[in-house]
């Protein structure tokens, strides 16, 4: 239940179109609903403006379906990440408008009218095609939260001409998510070219000495370029969420004359 829905409910109670008892029934499961195996935080939209997100790994198909069903019944939009195909199929049966991204392993359901996208752009750049699952998770997340998102893929440091050809796209963005595996050098290169905040995402793509993402994580943390923040290995969701919050700050900032 979001702020708009609560305000409408209170108005209906005030004008008599909804009884106090019916209003209490609507609010009965706030701030959370206990399903035994999960406590769904229906209050999160009121606190943070974004509903709770379902992290699919480690949950059974039945658990994911039950959580998704209850969230949708409470009027929330839905985003679920790291879904196995069977779990994604279960969520797709809950709403005809559900959207599945097989690369990102996400399902998103929007129950409320799509608002106009932000004026500011979140740009998601990926070093290589093997990094796309993490990059697409960031894309789906930022879009589901309401940001306008663009993508630039396969612009890794092995061919800098591919990156430099996209310079105008990078400079037009408000915040940039840079996803890279192997040696993790791409965020440093981008950081030296633009004056935008950069969220670097190391991926677990690479050979043995890459240590499943540890090598690019350390490289990004030790970047000599300024204005770079780093999220955990393969955390496309965290990067997309942070990029959206930064983008929203830009929307609310006074514009220069």
N, C-alpha and C positions, 0 to 999 in steps of 0.2 A: 504494500500500500504506500503510495507516494504522497507528497505534500498536497498536490492538487486534489487527489481522491479524498483525503482526510478533510480538507477545507470544504469540499462539496458535501460530504456526509454531515459535517457540523452545520452547514447552512440548511440542509434538508431537515435536520432535527429542529433547528431554530424556527423554520417556517411551518413545521408541523407535517410535512409530507413524509417524514420518517419518524416513527415513534422512538422514544429513548430506549425502549427494550430492543427494538430492531437494531438501533445504533450500537448498543452494547454487544449484540451478536456479531456485528461486523468487526468490532474491535476485540473480540474474545481471544483471538490468537496472537494479539500483540502483547509484548514485543517479539515473542518467538513462539513457534509451534513445535511441540515435542513429538516426534514420530517414533521414539524409542531408540533408533539407530542414528538419528540426526535431529538437531534442533534448528529449525529453519528460521533465519533472522529476518522476519517480515518487516522489522523496524528499520532496516538498513537504508532503505530509500529515503526515509525521513531524515536520518542522520547525515547521510553522505550523498544523497541524490542518485544513487546507483543501487539496484537490487543486489542481493547476494548472488554470487556466481558459483555454478556447480563445477567442481574439479573432478573429472571423471575417473582418473586413475585410482585404483584401489577400491572402487565401489562396484557393487554388482549391478547388473542391468535393472533388476527390480528396485534396488535402492535409488538409482538415478531416475527411473521412471516415476517413482513415488514422490521424490523431491520436486521434480519438474512439474508433475501434475498439481501438487499443492500450491506451488508458486504461481502457476497460471490461474488456478482457481481464485487466488487472492488478488488477481489483477496485475501482477508484476510482468514486466518484460523478462525474457529469459536468455541467459547466455551460459552455455555449458562447454567446457574445454577438455582436451585430452580424452576424447571418447573413442572407445572401440566401436567398430562398425555396428555390432548388435545394439549397443547402447544408443548410438545415433539413430538407428531405425526405430527404437522404442520411443524416443523423444519426437521423432517426425510424425508419429501417429497421434500426438496430443494436440496438434494445431495445424490447420491447413497452410498457414503462412510461415511455417518453420523453414529455416534455410540451413542447409548442410554444406559445409566446406570440407571436402574429403582431405585436402592437403593439410589444412590447419587442424583437422579433427575436431571441429566445433559445430554446434547447433545454436542458432539464434532465433528467437521468437519475439517479434514486436507486436504488442497488443494495443499500443496507443499510436495515434497518427504520427507519422514520421515528421519531425520538425525540420525546418530548413537547416542544411548543414552549416557548420561554422564558417565564418569568412576566412579564418586562418586555416592553413593546410598542415596536416601531419604527413610528412613524407617518410615512407618506409623503404629503406635501401638494403638490398641483400648482396653479399659478395658473390655468391654462386648459387646455382640452381639447387644444390643439395641443402642450402640454408632456407629454402622456401617454406617448409613446414613451420618453422619458428617465425619467419617474417609474416606469413599469412595469419598466424595466430595474433600477432600484433595488429595487423590490418583489421581483422574481424572485430577485435576488442575495441579499438578506437572508433570504428564505424558504429558498432552497436551502442556505444556511449554517446554518439552524436557528432563526432568530429568528421570533417571532410578529409579524406585520405587519398593520397596518390602513392604510386609505387615506382621504384626504379630497381630492376633486378639484373643480376649477373654483371656487376660493375666492380669486381674485385681488383686488387692491386696487381694481379698478374697481367693486366692490360689497362693501364691508367688512361689510355685514350678513350675507353668506353665510359669512364667516370667523368672525364673532363668534357665530353660531349654533352653531358647532362647538367652542366654547371648552372644554367638558368633555372632549371627545376629545383635545384638545391637552394639557390638564393631566394626563390619565391616562397619557400616553406617557412612556417613559424617555428616548428620543432621537427627534428629529424631523428628517426630511429634507424640505427645502423646495425645490421645483423651480419656476423662473420664468424667462420670457423678457422680451421688451419692455424695460421700464426696470428690472426686477429688484428691485422694492421689497418684495415679499412677505416675504423672510426678516427684514428689519428690523422689519416690523410684528409678525410672530410673535415675534421676539426681545424685543420690548417687552411682550409679554403673558404669557410663560411663564418658568419657571426651569429649563428643560431645555436640554441641549446641542443645538445646531442645526447641521446640515450643509446649506449652501446650494449649490444646483446651478444655474448659469446655463445657459439653453438658447439655441440658435441661431434661435429663433423671434422674428421682429420685422422691422420695415421697415428702410430703407436706413441711417439713422443708428445703427441698432442694431449694425451692423458684425458680423453673424453671431455674436452672443453676447458681443462685447467690451464693449458698453455695460453689460449686466447684470453681467458679471464684475467690472468696475471698481466698479459701484455696490455690489455685495455685499462686495467687499474694503474699501470705504470706509464700511461700515455704522456708524452710531453706536450700534447696539444691541450689548450684550455677549453673549458666549457663542456667537458664530457663527464657524464654520470654513467655508471655501469650497473646493470642488473645481473641476476644470477644466470648460470648456464641454461640455455634453452628457454628462458623465461620471456617468451613473446607476449604473454598476457600481461605481465608486470610492466613491460616496456610500453605496450599500447595503452594501458591504463594511465601510466604516468604522463605519456605524451598528451593524452586527452586533457588531463588536469592542467598541464602547462598551457595547452591551447586555450582552455577556458579562461585562464588568467589573462591571456592576451585579448580575449573577446571583451572582458570587462574593463580593461585598462583604457583611460582617456586617450583619444586619438589626437595627435598633433595637428595643428592648423596648417 
